[in-house]
Amino acid sequence: MLPPNLPSDISQKRLARAFEKAGFVLDVSGGKGGHYKLICPKTKKFITLQSKIWKQVLKDKLKQAEELGYDASKIMNNY
């Protein structure tokens, strides 16, 4: 379940660290763009984080993590 109070904007690096603490693997070697690729080690599916992350994008990324079996509130607690 999504936490009720999400920040209006969040840095890409801090959110990537929170996802890493939750169990994702960070992959930044892939091209010359500024996106981060977070890989779920269980299913090998990935979530892409762009550099500008606003509230709606954050909700979408947390929903994707929940679909993969992670707890969104734990991810935001690691933030």
Secondary structure, 3 states (H helix, E strand, C coil): CCCCCCCCEEEHHHHHHHHHHHCCEEECCCCCCCCEEEECCCCCCEEEECCEEEHHHHHHHHHHHHHCCCCHHHHHHHC
